[in-house]
Amino acid sequence: MRALLWRVLQPAFRLSPTPLHSIRRKILSLCGARVADNAKIRPSAKIDRPWNLAMGPLAIIGDEAEINATEPISIGARCVVSQLAILTTDIVDPDQPAGVPDPAKRRRGSITIEDDSWVATETLVLPGSVVRAGTVVGARGLIDGELPGWSVCVGQPARRIKDRGFVNTEG
């Protein structure tokens, strides 16, 4: 039922004016997503199964980002999933022969992006990955597994290159 509802409502989601995030939040919620009242999702974002998506307060999904959620995807508070990023919870082993699907050669798993994290442009997040709180992943990274908290990570696969600290701007 929710898949049919998403199919019917998806054109309204895609055609909604960019500033009307509340309409897109409502559409996603009607289809089973758990989206905070002030999360922002761009109309060009591609979400295949909204009922497996959870977004915290002030979380953002950018233009043309792809959310392939055959398993749950959790995006924490104040997180950014930048434009053209891909979060996928289901992949096929690339060494599998073409045209011969083997369920044993699939990799599935949920994705968790904890609070205050940023997944930059064109980053690929693979099934079972966890981005710990406060982590920044550089553009075109590949996340395969768990990244440490409060760090800056880059590369394919992404690895920690330095800590990410706070700057206290209060007097």
N, CA and C atoms as an extended XYZ file, in Angstrom:
513
Properties=species:S:1:pos:R:3:atomname:S:1:resname:S:1:resid:I:1 pbc="F F F"
N         0.811       -1.204        0.000 N   MET     1
C         0.000        0.000        0.000 CA  MET     1
C         0.851        1.263        0.000 C   MET     1
N         1.893        1.310        0.907 N   ARG     2
C         2.723        2.513        0.962 CA  ARG     2
C         3.551        2.690       -0.313 C   ARG     2
N         3.918        1.574       -0.963 N   ALA     3
C         4.644        1.686       -2.231 CA  ALA     3
C         3.751        2.320       -3.300 C   ALA     3
N         2.497        1.923       -3.334 N   LEU     4
C         1.552        2.516       -4.275 CA  LEU     4
C         1.330        3.993       -3.963 C   LEU     4
N         1.182        4.313       -2.689 N   LEU     5
C         1.001        5.709       -2.282 CA  LEU     5
C         2.212        6.545       -2.686 C   LEU     5
N         3.423        6.024       -2.489 N   TRP     6
C         4.638        6.752       -2.884 CA  TRP     6
C         4.678        6.958       -4.399 C   TRP     6
N         4.279        5.925       -5.139 N   ARG     7
C         4.255        6.045       -6.601 CA  ARG     7
C         3.307        7.157       -7.044 C   ARG     7
N         2.175        7.274       -6.367 N   VAL     8
C         1.183        8.301       -6.702 CA  VAL     8
C         1.663        9.695       -6.285 C   VAL     8
N         2.295        9.789       -5.114 N   LEU     9
C         2.692       11.095       -4.576 CA  LEU     9
C         4.063       11.578       -5.042 C   LEU     9
N         4.864       10.690       -5.589 N   GLN    10
C         6.214       11.062       -5.998 CA  GLN    10
C         6.251       12.217       -7.003 C   GLN    10
N         5.365       12.268       -7.995 N   PRO    11
C         5.398       13.438       -8.901 CA  PRO    11
C         5.163       14.762       -8.166 C   PRO    11
N         4.274       14.779       -7.185 N   ALA    12
C         4.052       16.006       -6.403 CA  ALA    12
C         5.310       16.360       -5.615 C   ALA    12
N         5.994       15.355       -5.083 N   PHE    13
C         7.260       15.572       -4.373 CA  PHE    13
C         8.272       16.222       -5.311 C   PHE    13
N         8.450       15.627       -6.493 N   ARG    14
C         9.462       16.098       -7.453 CA  ARG    14
C         9.125       17.474       -8.028 C   ARG    14
N         7.842       17.782       -8.180 N   LEU    15
C         7.433       19.048       -8.795 CA  LEU    15
C         7.196       20.164       -7.785 C   LEU    15
N         7.317       19.873       -6.507 N   SER    16
C         7.089       20.917       -5.500 CA  SER    16
C         8.189       21.976       -5.585 C   SER    16
N         7.823       23.247       -5.405 N   PRO    17
C         8.824       24.315       -5.454 CA  PRO    17
C         9.911       24.101       -4.393 C   PRO    17
N        11.133       24.432       -4.724 N   THR    18
C        12.282       24.190       -3.854 CA  THR    18
C        12.087       24.678       -2.422 C   THR    18
N        11.559       25.877       -2.182 N   PRO    19
C        11.456       26.333       -0.782 CA  PRO    19
C        10.383       25.622        0.055 C   PRO    19
N         9.526       24.818       -0.559 N   LEU    20
C         8.419       24.207        0.169 CA  LEU    20
C         8.796       22.844        0.761 C   LEU    20
N         9.759       22.883        1.656 N   HIS    21
C        10.220       21.650        2.300 CA  HIS    21
C         9.107       20.976        3.093 C   HIS    21
N         8.196       21.775        3.646 N   SER    22
C         7.124       21.208        4.471 CA  SER    22
C         6.230       20.262        3.657 C   SER    22
N         6.006       20.590        2.393 N   ILE    23
C         5.194       19.711        1.537 CA  ILE    23
C         5.899       18.375        1.330 C   ILE    23
N         7.202       18.430        1.045 N   ARG    24
C         7.947       17.189        0.830 CA  ARG    24
C         8.032       16.361        2.122 C   ARG    24
N         8.206       17.026        3.265 N   ARG    25
C         8.205       16.302        4.540 CA  ARG    25
C         6.872       15.592        4.758 C   ARG    25
N         5.781       16.289        4.454 N   LYS    26
C         4.444       15.716        4.637 CA  LYS    26
C         4.253       14.505        3.712 C   LYS    26
N         4.665       14.638        2.453 N   ILE    27
C         4.538       13.530        1.506 CA  ILE    27
C         5.340       12.323        1.998 C   ILE    27
N         6.579       12.553        2.409 N   LEU    28
C         7.402       11.448        2.908 CA  LEU    28
C         6.780       10.817        4.146 C   LEU    28
N         6.258       11.648        5.042 N   SER    29
C         5.623       11.129        6.260 CA  SER    29
C         4.395       10.290        5.943 C   SER    29
N         3.611       10.723        4.980 N   LEU    30
C         2.440        9.944        4.569 CA  LEU    30
C         2.837        8.561        4.048 C   LEU    30
N         4.041        8.487        3.511 N   CYS    31
C         4.531        7.219        2.961 CA  CYS    31
C         5.364        6.430        3.972 C   CYS    31
N         5.369        6.876        5.225 N   GLY    32
C         6.008        6.102        6.283 CA  GLY    32
C         7.352        6.594        6.768 C   GLY    32
N         7.913        7.631        6.158 N   ALA    33
C         9.197        8.163        6.629 CA  ALA    33
C         9.010        8.858        7.972 C   ALA    33
N        10.053        8.835        8.774 N   ARG    34
C        10.062        9.570       10.034 CA  ARG    34
C        10.998       10.760        9.845 C   ARG    34
N        10.402       11.915        9.578 N   VAL    35
C        11.167       13.113        9.215 CA  VAL    35
C        10.856       14.226       10.207 C   VAL    35
N        11.892       14.805       10.804 N   ALA    36
C        11.711       15.903       11.761 CA  ALA    36
C        11.071       17.104       11.076 C   ALA    36
N        10.366       17.904       11.864 N   ASP    37
C         9.609       19.043       11.339 CA  ASP    37
C        10.454       20.103       10.644 C   ASP    37
N        11.749       20.143       10.899 N   ASN    38
C        12.581       21.161       10.264 CA  ASN    38
C        13.682       20.558        9.389 C   ASN    38
N        13.537       19.294        9.002 N   ALA    39
C        14.463       18.684        8.044 CA  ALA    39
C        14.171       19.251        6.657 C   ALA    39
N        15.178       19.219        5.795 N   LYS    40
C        15.015       19.746        4.442 CA  LYS    40
C        15.439       18.696        3.419 C   LYS    40
N        14.575       18.490        2.442 N   ILE    41
C        14.841       17.537        1.372 CA  ILE    41
C        14.609       18.256        0.058 C   ILE    41
N        15.601       18.258       -0.805 N   ARG    42
C        15.462       18.919       -2.098 CA  ARG    42
C        14.530       18.100       -2.994 C   ARG    42
N        13.762       18.772       -3.872 N   PRO    43
C        12.799       18.050       -4.713 CA  PRO    43
C        13.453       17.094       -5.708 C   PRO    43
N        14.718       17.328       -6.042 N   SER    44
C        15.394       16.443       -7.000 CA  SER    44
C        16.004       15.212       -6.330 C   SER    44
N        15.927       15.114       -5.005 N   ALA    45
C        16.432       13.924       -4.311 CA  ALA    45
C        15.633       12.699       -4.746 C   ALA    45
N        16.321       11.587       -4.899 N   LYS    46
C        15.682       10.349       -5.331 CA  LYS    46
C        15.626        9.392       -4.144 C   LYS    46
N        14.421        9.091       -3.703 N   ILE    47
C        14.220        8.215       -2.549 CA  ILE    47
C        13.328        7.067       -3.005 C   ILE    47
N        13.840        5.834       -2.925 N   ASP    48
C        13.047        4.729       -3.467 CA  ASP    48
C        12.060        4.136       -2.469 C   ASP    48
N        12.371        4.110       -1.185 N   ARG    49
C        11.474        3.535       -0.175 CA  ARG    49
C        11.451        4.443        1.052 C   ARG    49
N        10.623        5.478        1.022 N   PRO    50
C        10.636        6.444        2.128 CA  PRO    50
C        10.292        5.829        3.479 C   PRO    50
N         9.572        4.729        3.513 N   TRP    51
C         9.199        4.113        4.782 CA  TRP    51
C        10.411        3.575        5.540 C   TRP    51
N        11.559        3.471        4.900 N   ASN    52
C        12.794        3.036        5.563 CA  ASN    52
C        13.725        4.206        5.890 C   ASN    52
N        13.225        5.434        5.801 N   LEU    53
C        14.050        6.626        6.025 CA  LEU    53
C        13.649        7.325        7.313 C   LEU    53
N        14.652        7.683        8.113 N   ALA    54
C        14.446        8.512        9.307 CA  ALA    54
C        15.432        9.675        9.235 C   ALA    54
N        14.917       10.890        9.479 N   MET    55
C        15.760       12.098        9.444 CA  MET    55
C        15.524       12.917       10.704 C   MET    55
N        16.613       13.323       11.347 N   GLY    56
C        16.530       14.114       12.564 CA  GLY    56
C        16.360       15.597       12.279 C   GLY    56
N        16.241       16.404       13.343 N   PRO    57
C        16.070       17.849       13.205 CA  PRO    57
C        17.232       18.487       12.439 C   PRO    57
N        16.885       19.408       11.555 N   LEU    58
C        17.830       20.185       10.752 CA  LEU    58
C        18.691       19.340        9.815 C   LEU    58
N        18.301       18.098        9.564 N   ALA    59
C        19.012       17.264        8.593 CA  ALA    59
C        18.637       17.718        7.183 C   ALA    59
N        19.568       17.538        6.252 N   ILE    60
C        19.370       17.996        4.871 CA  ILE    60
C        19.773       16.890        3.902 C   ILE    60
N        18.942       16.688        2.882 N   ILE    61
C        19.310       15.841        1.741 CA  ILE    61
C        19.359       16.746        0.527 C   ILE    61
N        20.529       16.794       -0.135 N   GLY    62
C        20.773       17.727       -1.227 CA  GLY    62
C        20.252       17.278       -2.574 C   GLY    62
N        20.461       18.162       -3.562 N   ASP    63
C        20.009       17.932       -4.938 CA  ASP    63
C        20.588       16.647       -5.517 C   ASP    63
N        19.723       15.891       -6.182 N   GLU    64
C        20.100       14.678       -6.910 CA  GLU    64
C        20.740       13.603       -6.028 C   GLU    64
N        20.640       13.732       -4.708 N   ALA    65
C        21.118       12.661       -3.836 CA  ALA    65
C        20.208       11.455       -4.030 C   ALA    65
N        20.786       10.263       -3.932 N   GLU    66
C        20.008        9.026       -4.097 CA  GLU    66
C        19.986        8.269       -2.783 C   GLU    66
N        18.777        7.975       -2.325 N   ILE    67
C        18.578        7.232       -1.089 CA  ILE    67
C        17.901        5.921       -1.461 C   ILE    67
N        18.700        4.859       -1.568 N   ASN    68
C        18.195        3.535       -1.936 CA  ASN    68
C        18.055        2.732       -0.651 C   ASN    68
N        16.841        2.684       -0.130 N   ALA    69
C        16.605        2.198        1.223 CA  ALA    69
C        15.828        0.892        1.268 C   ALA    69
N        16.424       -0.198        0.799 N   THR    70
C        15.780       -1.491        0.981 CA  THR    70
C        15.848       -1.904        2.452 C   THR    70
N        16.790       -1.339        3.191 N   GLU    71
C        16.941       -1.509        4.636 CA  GLU    71
C        16.869       -0.109        5.256 C   GLU    71
N        16.728       -0.004        6.579 N   PRO    72
C        16.615        1.319        7.209 CA  PRO    72
C        17.838        2.211        7.001 C   PRO    72
N        17.566        3.493        6.793 N   ILE    73
C        18.597        4.528        6.726 CA  ILE    73
C        18.223        5.594        7.743 C   ILE    73
N        19.165        5.896        8.641 N   SER    74
C        18.948        6.896        9.676 CA  SER    74
C        19.943        8.035        9.482 C   SER    74
N        19.410        9.239        9.330 N   ILE    75
C        20.227       10.442        9.182 CA  ILE    75
C        19.952       11.303       10.404 C   ILE    75
N        20.980       11.533       11.217 N   GLY    76
C        20.812       12.200       12.501 CA  GLY    76
C        20.572       13.696       12.407 C   GLY    76
N        20.484       14.316       13.564 N   ALA    77
C        20.243       15.751       13.674 CA  ALA    77
C        21.433       16.538       13.118 C   ALA    77
N        21.125       17.608       12.418 N   ARG    78
C        22.115       18.548       11.883 CA  ARG    78
C        23.102       17.888       10.920 C   ARG    78
N        22.635       16.883       10.199 N   CYS    79
C        23.477       16.197        9.205 CA  CYS    79
C        23.188       16.727        7.813 C   CYS    79
N        24.184       16.630        6.958 N   VAL    80
C        24.009       16.983        5.546 CA  VAL    80
C        24.425       15.792        4.695 C   VAL    80
N        23.543       15.395        3.794 N   VAL    81
C        23.876       14.452        2.729 CA  VAL    81
C        23.869       15.317        1.469 C   VAL    81
N        25.055       15.635        0.969 N   SER    82
C        25.193       16.613       -0.110 CA  SER    82
C        24.692       16.101       -1.451 C   SER    82
N        24.660       17.035       -2.399 N   GLN    83
C        24.187       16.730       -3.742 CA  GLN    83
C        24.979       15.577       -4.351 C   GLN    83
N        24.248       14.747       -5.090 N   LEU    84
C        24.790       13.622       -5.843 CA  LEU    84
C        25.380       12.507       -4.976 C   LEU    84
N        25.212       12.580       -3.664 N   ALA    85
C        25.655       11.474       -2.806 CA  ALA    85
C        24.704       10.290       -3.008 C   ALA    85
N        25.202        9.095       -2.783 N   ILE    86
C        24.387        7.886       -2.920 CA  ILE    86
C        24.497        7.084       -1.629 C   ILE    86
N        23.347        6.814       -1.020 N   LEU    87
C        23.268        5.932        0.145 CA  LEU    87
C        22.505        4.704       -0.316 C   LEU    87
N        23.148        3.543       -0.297 N   THR    88
C        22.494        2.333       -0.773 CA  THR    88
C        22.644        1.207        0.240 C   THR    88
N        21.541        0.543        0.524 N   THR    89
C        21.534       -0.526        1.522 CA  THR    89
C        21.525       -1.918        0.897 C   THR    89
N        21.715       -2.002       -0.419 N   ASP    90
C        21.656       -3.295       -1.110 CA  ASP    90
C        22.528       -3.222       -2.359 C   ASP    90
N        23.555       -4.074       -2.409 N   ILE    91
C        24.417       -4.124       -3.595 CA  ILE    91
C        24.649       -5.578       -3.991 C   ILE    91
N        25.076       -5.768       -5.221 N   VAL    92
C        25.391       -7.090       -5.750 CA  VAL    92
C        26.898       -7.213       -5.851 C   VAL    92
N        27.425       -8.390       -5.545 N   ASP    93
C        28.850       -8.647       -5.671 CA  ASP    93
C        29.258       -8.422       -7.127 C   ASP    93
N        30.230       -7.529       -7.381 N   PRO    94
C        30.610       -7.240       -8.768 CA  PRO    94
C        31.258       -8.421       -9.492 C   PRO    94
N        31.713       -9.426       -8.750 N   ASP    95
C        32.325      -10.608       -9.372 CA  ASP    95
C        31.296      -11.659       -9.777 C   ASP    95
N        30.022      -11.390       -9.476 N   GLN    96
C        28.960      -12.337       -9.824 CA  GLN    96
C        28.754      -12.348      -11.342 C   GLN    96
N        28.572      -13.526      -11.961 N   PRO    97
C        28.341      -13.581      -13.408 CA  PRO    97
C        27.073      -12.813      -13.802 C   PRO    97
N        27.136      -12.145      -14.922 N   ALA    98
C        25.997      -11.362      -15.404 CA  ALA    98
C        24.804      -12.258      -15.689 C   ALA    98
N        23.620      -11.775      -15.335 N   GLY    99
C        22.385      -12.471      -15.637 CA  GLY    99
C        22.070      -13.664      -14.751 C   GLY    99
N        22.915      -13.926      -13.768 N   VAL   100
C        22.678      -15.059      -12.872 CA  VAL   100
C        22.568      -14.521      -11.444 C   VAL   100
N        21.377      -14.045      -11.057 N   PRO   101
C        21.251      -13.489       -9.711 CA  PRO   101
C        21.417      -14.567       -8.642 C   PRO   101
N        22.257      -14.301       -7.683 N   ASP   102
C        22.491      -15.223       -6.576 CA  ASP   102
C        22.291      -14.435       -5.285 C   ASP   102
N        21.177      -14.681       -4.569 N   PRO   103
C        20.903      -13.918       -3.344 CA  PRO   103
C        22.030      -14.002       -2.328 C   PRO   103
N        22.799      -15.078       -2.360 N   ALA   104
C        23.905      -15.218       -1.423 CA  ALA   104
C        25.034      -14.241       -1.731 C   ALA   104
N        25.030      -13.700       -2.933 N   LYS   105
C        26.091      -12.771       -3.327 CA  LYS   105
C        25.641      -11.323       -3.246 C   LYS   105
N        24.577      -11.067       -2.514 N   ARG   106
C        24.099       -9.695       -2.283 CA  ARG   106
C        24.606       -9.247       -0.927 C   ARG   106
N        24.839       -7.967       -0.823 N   ARG   107
C        25.211       -7.391        0.464 CA  ARG   107
C        24.134       -6.399        0.854 C   ARG   107
N        23.514       -6.631        2.007 N   ARG   108
C        22.452       -5.754        2.504 CA  ARG   108
C        22.781       -5.333        3.925 C   ARG   108
N        22.351       -4.131        4.266 N   GLY   109
C        22.545       -3.663        5.632 CA  GLY   109
C        22.072       -2.235        5.778 C   GLY   109
N        21.679       -1.886        6.987 N   SER   110
C        21.204       -0.526        7.245 CA  SER   110
C        22.380        0.457        7.227 C   SER   110
N        22.045        1.732        7.115 N   ILE   111
C        23.036        2.811        7.123 CA  ILE   111
C        22.656        3.773        8.237 C   ILE   111
N        23.658        4.174        9.028 N   THR   112
C        23.440        5.150       10.089 CA  THR   112
C        24.422        6.295        9.916 C   THR   112
N        23.880        7.497        9.859 N   ILE   113
C        24.705        8.710        9.848 CA  ILE   113
C        24.328        9.459       11.118 C   ILE   113
N        25.249        9.486       12.065 N   GLU   114
C        24.946       10.067       13.365 CA  GLU   114
C        24.969       11.597       13.331 C   GLU   114
N        24.482       12.215       14.408 N   ASP   115
C        24.340       13.667       14.516 CA  ASP   115
C        25.608       14.430       14.116 C   ASP   115
N        25.387       15.610       13.534 N   ASP   116
C        26.450       16.576       13.228 CA  ASP   116
C        27.464       16.079       12.206 C   ASP   116
N        27.040       15.203       11.307 N   SER   117
C        27.941       14.671       10.282 CA  SER   117
C        27.612       15.246        8.913 C   SER   117
N        28.587       15.163        8.019 N   TRP   118
C        28.427       15.684        6.661 CA  TRP   118
C        28.994       14.661        5.686 C   TRP   118
N        28.141       14.185        4.794 N   VAL   119
C        28.545       13.296        3.707 CA  VAL   119
C        28.582       14.173        2.464 C   VAL   119
N        29.780       14.480        1.972 N   ALA   120
C        29.947       15.478        0.916 CA  ALA   120
C        29.566       14.950       -0.465 C   ALA   120
N        29.639       15.838       -1.418 N   THR   121
C        29.239       15.610       -2.803 CA  THR   121
C        29.807       14.323       -3.390 C   THR   121
N        28.939       13.588       -4.074 N   GLU   122
C        29.289       12.387       -4.827 CA  GLU   122
C        29.921       11.278       -3.990 C   GLU   122
N        29.634       11.255       -2.710 N   THR   123
C        30.126       10.184       -1.852 CA  THR   123
C        29.179        8.986       -1.953 C   THR   123
N        29.732        7.797       -1.959 N   LEU   124
C        28.965        6.558       -1.994 CA  LEU   124
C        29.042        5.906       -0.619 C   LEU   124
N        27.877        5.633       -0.030 N   VAL   125
C        27.797        4.978        1.276 CA  VAL   125
C        27.229        3.580        1.052 C   VAL   125
N        28.008        2.565        1.399 N   LEU   126
C        27.635        1.172        1.145 CA  LEU   126
C        26.848        0.563        2.311 C   LEU   126
N        26.173       -0.562        2.057 N   PRO   127
C        25.355       -1.205        3.090 CA  PRO   127
C        26.149       -1.506        4.361 C   PRO   127
N        25.473       -1.324        5.496 N   GLY   128
C        26.080       -1.638        6.778 CA  GLY   128
C        27.019       -0.570        7.312 C   GLY   128
N        27.113        0.564        6.644 N   SER   129
C        28.051        1.606        7.056 CA  SER   129
C        27.490        2.463        8.177 C   SER   129
N        28.412        2.979        9.004 N   VAL   130
C        28.070        3.871       10.099 CA  VAL   130
C        29.042        5.048       10.061 C   VAL   130
N        28.475        6.252       10.009 N   VAL   131
C        29.275        7.473       10.113 CA  VAL   131
C        29.011        8.000       11.516 C   VAL   131
N        30.011        7.917       12.370 N   ARG   132
C        29.846        8.330       13.760 CA  ARG   132
C        29.677        9.841       13.865 C   ARG   132
N        29.137       10.282       14.988 N   ALA   133
C        28.785       11.688       15.219 CA  ALA   133
C        29.956       12.628       14.924 C   ALA   133
N        29.630       13.739       14.261 N   GLY   134
C        30.586       14.802       14.024 CA  GLY   134
C        31.589       14.569       12.915 C   GLY   134
N        31.406       13.531       12.127 N   THR   135
C        32.379       13.199       11.089 CA  THR   135
C        32.054       13.900        9.780 C   THR   135
N        33.103       14.371        9.103 N   VAL   136
C        32.987       14.960        7.770 CA  VAL   136
C        33.660       14.009        6.796 C   VAL   136
N        32.936       13.639        5.740 N   VAL   137
C        33.496       12.767        4.707 CA  VAL   137
C        33.680       13.600        3.452 C   VAL   137
N        34.911       13.694        2.959 N   GLY   138
C        35.230       14.518        1.800 CA  GLY   138
C        34.552       14.051        0.530 C   GLY   138
N        34.473       14.963       -0.417 N   ALA   139
C        33.817       14.715       -1.695 CA  ALA   139
C        34.371       13.469       -2.376 C   ALA   139
N        33.471       12.749       -3.009 N   ARG   140
C        33.782       11.546       -3.780 CA  ARG   140
C        34.401       10.431       -2.945 C   ARG   140
N        34.068       10.413       -1.672 N   GLY   141
C        34.549        9.351       -0.803 CA  GLY   141
C        33.735        8.079       -0.989 C   GLY   141
N        34.225        7.008       -0.436 N   LEU   142
C        33.534        5.723       -0.437 CA  LEU   142
C        33.510        5.229        1.002 C   LEU   142
N        32.315        5.140        1.557 N   ILE   143
C        32.184        4.703        2.942 CA  ILE   143
C        31.778        3.236        2.944 C   ILE   143
N        32.658        2.412        3.487 N   ASP   144
C        32.427        0.984        3.554 CA  ASP   144
C        32.815        0.520        4.951 C   ASP   144
N        31.864        0.564        5.872 N   GLY   145
C        32.145        0.191        7.249 CA  GLY   145
C        31.882        1.356        8.187 C   GLY   145
N        32.628        1.416        9.269 N   GLU   146
C        32.403        2.433       10.298 CA  GLU   146
C        33.518        3.471       10.280 C   GLU   146
N        33.111        4.746       10.310 N   LEU   147
C        34.076        5.842       10.394 CA  LEU   147
C        34.057        6.400       11.808 C   LEU   147
N        35.225        6.764       12.350 N   PRO   148
C        35.292        7.258       13.726 CA  PRO   148
C        34.638        8.628       13.876 C   PRO   148
N        34.177        8.908       15.093 N   GLY   149
C        33.513       10.172       15.370 CA  GLY   149
C        34.472       11.353       15.418 C   GLY   149
N        33.916       12.519       15.162 N   TRP   150
C        34.620       13.806       15.225 CA  TRP   150
C        35.958       13.760       14.498 C   TRP   150
N        35.870       13.321       13.239 N   SER   151
C        37.062       13.244       12.405 CA  SER   151
C        36.740       13.698       10.994 C   SER   151
N        37.792       13.933       10.228 N   VAL   152
C        37.670       14.226        8.804 CA  VAL   152
C        38.190       12.997        8.076 C   VAL   152
N        37.367       12.465        7.163 N   CYS   153
C        37.713       11.239        6.448 CA  CYS   153
C        37.640       11.488        4.945 C   CYS   153
N        38.592       10.939        4.202 N   VAL   154
C        38.606       11.072        2.748 CA  VAL   154
C        39.070        9.766        2.128 C   VAL   154
N        38.832        9.640        0.827 N   GLY   155
C        39.381        8.531        0.068 CA  GLY   155
C        38.375        7.459       -0.277 C   GLY   155
N        38.915        6.437       -0.963 N   GLN   156
C        38.116        5.310       -1.426 CA  GLN   156
C        38.851        4.019       -1.093 C   GLN   156
N        38.604        3.386        0.000 N   PRO   157
C        37.590        3.708        0.999 CA  PRO   157
C        38.025        4.867        1.892 C   PRO   157
N        37.031        5.543        2.458 N   ALA   158
C        37.304        6.703        3.306 CA  ALA   158
C        38.029        6.264        4.575 C   ALA   158
N        39.038        7.039        4.929 N   ARG   159
C        39.831        6.815        6.139 CA  ARG   159
C        40.039        8.146        6.845 C   ARG   159
N        40.189        8.085        8.161 N   ARG   160
C        40.416        9.275        8.972 CA  ARG   160
C        41.767        9.904        8.624 C   ARG   160
N        41.766       11.223        8.361 N   ILE   161
C        43.035       11.915        8.130 CA  ILE   161
C        43.370       12.882        9.257 C   ILE   161
N        42.336       13.319       10.010 N   LYS   162
C        42.603       14.186       11.157 CA  LYS   162
C        41.356       14.290       12.019 C   LYS   162
N        41.557       14.790       13.229 N   ASP   163
C        40.436       15.038       14.131 CA  ASP   163
C        39.699       16.295       13.699 C   ASP   163
N        38.438       16.334       14.062 N   ARG   164
C        37.631       17.512       13.825 CA  ARG   164
C        37.248       18.066       15.192 C   ARG   164
N        37.759       19.225       15.519 N   GLY   165
C        37.504       19.791       16.838 CA  GLY   165
C        36.511       20.929       16.779 C   GLY   165
N        36.179       21.435       17.941 N   PHE   166
C        35.286       22.577       18.073 CA  PHE   166
C        36.103       23.845       18.204 C   PHE   166
N        35.535       24.953       17.715 N   VAL   167
C        36.098       26.273       17.952 CA  VAL   167
C        35.101       27.005       18.821 C   VAL   167
N        35.497       27.389       20.020 N   ASN   168
C        34.598       28.101       20.936 CA  ASN   168
C        34.584       29.568       20.571 C   ASN   168
N        33.434       30.038       20.073 N   THR   169
C        33.317       31.439       19.648 CA  THR   169
C        32.640       32.305       20.705 C   THR   169
N        32.287       31.697       21.831 N   GLU   170
C        31.671       32.480       22.913 CA  GLU   170
C        32.748       33.140       23.742 C   GLU   170
N        32.474       34.424       24.197 N   GLY   171
C        33.392       35.255       24.957 CA  GLY   171
C        34.015       34.575       26.080 C   GLY   171
